[in-house]
Amino acid sequence: MATVHIPDALTKFTNGCSSINIEEASAEKVFSSLAGKYPDLVGPVFNTDIKPQRFVAVFLDGDSISDIDTSTYTVSDRTNIEFVAALAGG
């Protein structure tokens, strides 16, 4: 079971949940389950293929996996996945 950490700015799409446990075998399946449980994440966090949007950074146990095929990353009961939304402004 992976623990997914959602930043405060995105908890409006997860009914206020900032830490969500999901039991799946790969990061890609975690994303799919997360989007199934919280469909409002599609658009702001995931694209329609349930891949993280380019402006959302994803970390698996502290390592960036944003630009990598997430199907190759296995998860365990100690895996932590964090989403970090990019800040806009100037």
Beta strands, then each sheet from edge to edge (+ up, - down):
strand 1: 2-5
strand 2: 19-22
strand 3: 56-60
strand 4: 63-64
strand 5: 80-85
sheet 1: 2+ 1- 5- 3+ 4-
end
